[in-house]
Amino acid sequence: RGLDRRSTMALAQGKWLKTHENLIVTGQTGTGKSWLACAFGRQAARLDHSVLYVRVPRLFEDLALARLDGRFPRLIDKLTRAQLLILDDFGTHSLTDQQRFHLFEIVEERYRRKSTLITAQLQGDAGLP
């Protein structure tokens, strides 16, 4: 499926997490993107990294509610604190300007400090912040 055994084993060793690199897994529906992301998440946890998994559509629902009830700063902190943040199903819905801003804020806060794994039904970097 485009990911060879050697690359998979290298990613499973977790060096990319120690160097705060990011990973984007793209492909069509049903190709195992979420399964692979969860497998890398489980391996990261075995290597003593904190892991947070969230589906992107649910993330934006939670962010909107958190803005209304005052939990927004705590939620952003939770998202930026995890050593590995898995954002699953990116690109399945169009983003509003506010959602794009929130996503940029999260990614920017994590950049070169923590690792982020994104699964997307996109080819290349189309639409990614």
Wavefront OBJ file of the C-alpha trace (Angstrom):
o trace
v 0.000 0.000 0.000
v 2.880 2.351 -0.601
v 4.621 1.883 2.753
v 7.383 -0.672 2.689
v 8.407 -2.889 5.592
v 11.670 -1.027 6.187
v 9.915 2.356 6.497
v 7.246 0.876 8.750
v 9.847 -0.666 11.053
v 11.813 2.595 11.197
v 8.669 4.504 12.176
v 7.786 1.849 14.771
v 11.143 2.408 16.490
v 9.919 5.894 17.400
v 12.925 8.032 16.484
v 10.571 10.416 14.671
v 8.821 11.028 18.001
v 12.072 11.864 19.795
v 13.010 14.351 17.079
v 9.485 15.847 17.037
v 8.829 15.025 13.408
v 5.335 14.785 11.948
v 3.687 12.184 9.769
v 0.888 12.486 7.220
v -0.805 9.299 6.028
v -2.934 9.771 2.918
v -5.035 7.440 0.852
v -8.499 6.517 -0.301
v -11.282 5.337 2.006
v -10.704 1.843 3.344
v -6.944 1.699 2.817
v -6.079 1.376 6.513
v -5.003 4.929 7.364
v -6.789 4.989 10.730
v -5.612 1.474 11.569
v -2.014 2.446 10.812
v -2.308 5.663 12.839
v -3.655 3.715 15.821
v -0.872 1.128 15.480
v 1.739 3.907 15.571
v -0.117 5.435 18.526
v -0.061 2.149 20.460
v 3.639 1.746 19.707
v 4.319 5.321 20.849
v 2.519 4.575 24.128
v 4.643 1.424 24.557
v 7.681 3.687 24.162
v 6.327 5.855 27.032
v 5.047 8.731 24.914
v 1.715 10.298 25.799
v -0.751 9.870 22.937
v -4.018 11.630 22.153
v -6.243 10.394 19.315
v -9.035 12.580 17.954
v -11.149 12.517 14.809
v -10.961 15.938 13.171
v -14.750 16.390 12.753
v -15.202 15.674 16.479
v -12.289 17.961 17.343
v -14.042 20.932 15.775
v -17.298 20.106 17.579
v -15.403 19.953 20.879
v -13.575 23.219 20.172
v -16.846 25.021 19.382
v -18.467 23.765 22.599
v -15.351 24.554 24.635
v -15.451 28.136 23.390
v -19.001 28.480 24.680
v -18.488 26.942 28.113
v -15.034 28.324 28.934
v -13.036 25.101 28.481
v -11.273 26.319 25.341
v -7.866 27.132 26.908
v -7.804 23.773 28.723
v -8.712 21.876 25.563
v -6.009 23.636 23.541
v -3.537 22.849 26.330
v -4.545 19.176 26.272
v -4.092 19.044 22.490
v -0.683 20.696 22.607
v 0.609 18.753 25.623
v 0.377 15.211 24.190
v 3.710 13.960 22.883
v 1.869 12.427 19.912
v -1.378 13.934 18.665
v -3.226 11.816 16.112
v -5.654 13.829 13.973
v -7.739 11.265 12.106
v -9.964 11.903 9.068
v -8.625 15.289 8.063
v -10.116 16.583 4.834
v -13.451 14.791 5.026
v -15.271 18.109 5.588
v -14.680 21.672 4.429
v -13.222 23.902 7.131
v -14.509 27.298 8.169
v -12.037 30.135 8.610
v -12.298 29.721 12.391
v -11.614 25.978 12.174
v -8.591 26.636 9.954
v -7.344 29.173 12.492
v -7.759 26.722 15.390
v -6.016 23.951 13.481
v -3.162 26.276 12.563
v -2.882 27.362 16.205
v -2.630 23.743 17.398
v -0.126 22.715 14.722
v 1.959 25.858 15.237
v 2.105 25.314 19.008
v 3.272 21.727 18.500
v 5.742 22.409 15.661
v 9.261 21.179 16.525
v 8.146 20.477 20.104
v 5.799 17.507 19.723
v 4.838 15.077 16.971
v 1.559 15.107 15.090
v 0.214 12.307 12.898
v -2.519 13.276 10.442
v -4.591 10.882 8.361
v -6.245 12.386 5.314
v -8.108 11.455 2.181
v -5.935 13.943 0.327
v -3.035 13.449 -2.003
v 0.062 15.519 -1.246
v -0.378 18.613 0.895
v -3.610 19.989 -0.596
v -5.539 21.797 2.105
v -3.113 21.166 4.959
v -1.989 24.137 7.029
l 1 2 3 4 5 6 7 8 9 10 11 12 13 14 15 16 17 18 19 20 21 22 23 24 25 26 27 28 29 30 31 32 33 34 35 36 37 38 39 40 41 42 43 44 45 46 47 48 49 50 51 52 53 54 55 56 57 58 59 60 61 62 63 64 65 66 67 68 69 70 71 72 73 74 75 76 77 78 79 80 81 82 83 84 85 86 87 88 89 90 91 92 93 94 95 96 97 98 99 100 101 102 103 104 105 106 107 108 109 110 111 112 113 114 115 116 117 118 119 120 121 122 123 124 125 126 127 128 129
